[in-house]
Amino acid sequence: MGVVLVGATCASYVVVLGDWYEALQLPHWFRCLPLQWIWSLIYALDIFIMTRIVYATRSKPLLATLGLRGMGRVVWCACFFRLHSISAAFGSAIGLCAAEIAVGVWLFRREKVAWAAYLWQSVWLGLLTYVNYRLWIGA
């Protein structure tokens, strides 16, 4: 749980919305989303999932993967919002997708309640990766 809180704090430090972000050619449907609410929900779900996993399974490899995934989110935020590097952010998003799939498969096999909560995060990451890809190719 501490890992999630540290990740959320670090991610919030590196996220700076400004003129650069406003100038991005984001899809209209994406600009309409309540991003602050979505991120808050994702971190709340992360705390729930981590708590379930720690107390139900104590799987060290899974916890390590979740920790790496959390650090990957911070790296993505830093690349995208601080460095304004669409390509580095996209590469980071691909790595996050790999970790997301690994954790999702593990949860699906062993912890259905946590998997159901985790599924929403996977959908969100997929949307972010898609938008990041569209920005990367200049579409």
C-alpha positions in Angstrom: 0.0 0.0 0.0 2.9 2.3 0.7 4.2 1.7 -2.8 1.0 3.0 -4.2 1.0 6.1 -2.1 4.6 6.9 -3.0 3.8 6.3 -6.7 0.7 8.5 -6.5 2.8 11.3 -4.8 5.6 11.0 -7.4 3.2 10.9 -10.3 1.4 14.0 -9.0 4.7 15.8 -8.7 5.7 15.2 -12.3 2.3 15.9 -13.9 2.3 19.5 -15.0 -0.6 20.5 -17.3 0.2 23.7 -19.2 0.5 25.2 -22.6 2.3 22.2 -24.0 -0.5 19.8 -22.9 -3.2 22.2 -24.1 -1.6 22.4 -27.6 -1.6 18.6 -28.0 -4.0 17.2 -30.6 -5.9 15.0 -28.3 -9.1 13.3 -29.4 -12.2 15.2 -28.5 -13.6 12.3 -26.5 -10.4 12.2 -24.4 -10.5 15.9 -23.5 -14.1 15.4 -22.2 -13.0 12.8 -19.6 -12.7 13.8 -16.0 -9.0 12.9 -15.7 -8.5 13.9 -12.1 -11.4 11.6 -11.1 -10.2 8.8 -13.2 -6.7 8.9 -11.7 -8.1 9.1 -8.2 -10.2 6.1 -8.8 -7.2 4.2 -10.3 -5.1 4.8 -7.2 -7.9 3.8 -4.9 -8.3 0.6 -6.9 -4.6 0.0 -6.7 -4.7 0.3 -2.9 -7.6 -2.2 -2.8 -5.8 -4.6 -5.1 -2.5 -4.4 -3.3 -4.2 -4.9 0.1 -6.1 -8.0 -1.2 -2.9 -9.5 -2.7 -0.8 -8.9 0.3 -3.2 -10.4 2.8 -4.6 -13.1 0.5 -1.6 -14.4 -1.3 1.6 -12.9 -0.2 3.0 -13.5 -3.7 6.4 -11.8 -3.8 6.9 -12.0 -7.6 3.5 -10.4 -8.1 4.1 -7.7 -5.6 7.4 -6.9 -7.3 5.7 -6.7 -10.7 3.1 -4.4 -9.2 5.9 -2.2 -7.7 7.6 -2.1 -11.1 4.3 -1.2 -12.7 3.9 1.6 -10.2 7.3 2.9 -11.0 6.5 2.6 -14.7 3.6 4.9 -14.2 5.8 7.5 -12.6 8.3 7.1 -15.5 5.5 7.5 -18.1 4.2 10.6 -16.3 7.7 12.1 -16.2 8.4 11.4 -19.9 5.0 12.7 -21.0 4.3 15.6 -18.7 7.8 16.8 -17.6 10.0 15.9 -20.6 7.3 16.3 -23.2 8.7 13.3 -25.0 5.9 11.5 -26.7 8.2 8.7 -28.0 9.7 8.0 -24.6 6.2 8.0 -23.0 5.0 5.6 -25.7 7.9 3.2 -25.1 7.1 3.4 -21.4 3.4 2.7 -22.0 4.3 -0.4 -24.0 6.4 -1.7 -21.0 3.4 -0.9 -18.7 1.1 -2.9 -21.0 3.4 -5.9 -20.6 3.3 -5.6 -16.8 -0.4 -5.0 -16.9 -1.0 -8.2 -18.9 1.3 -10.3 -16.6 -0.5 -9.0 -13.4 -4.0 -9.4 -15.1 -3.3 -13.1 -16.0 -2.0 -13.8 -12.5 -5.1 -12.2 -10.9 -7.5 -13.9 -13.2 -6.2 -17.3 -12.2 -6.0 -16.7 -8.5 -7.9 -13.7 -7.3 -11.1 -12.9 -9.2 -12.3 -10.0 -7.0 -9.0 -8.1 -7.4 -9.0 -9.0 -11.1 -12.4 -7.4 -11.6 -11.2 -4.2 -10.0 -7.9 -4.4 -12.0 -9.7 -4.8 -15.3 -10.8 -1.2 -15.2 -7.2 -0.1 -14.8 -6.2 -2.2 -17.8 -8.9 -0.6 -19.9 -7.7 2.9 -18.9 -4.1 2.0 -19.7 -5.2 0.7 -23.1 -6.9 4.1 -23.8 -3.8 6.0 -22.6 -1.5 3.9 -24.8 -3.8 4.4 -27.8 -3.9 8.2 -27.3 -0.1 8.2 -26.8 0.3 6.2 -30.0 -1.9 8.6 -31.9 0.2 11.5 -30.7 3.4 9.6 -31.5 2.5 8.9 -35.1 1.2 12.4 -35.5 -2.4 11.5 -36.3 
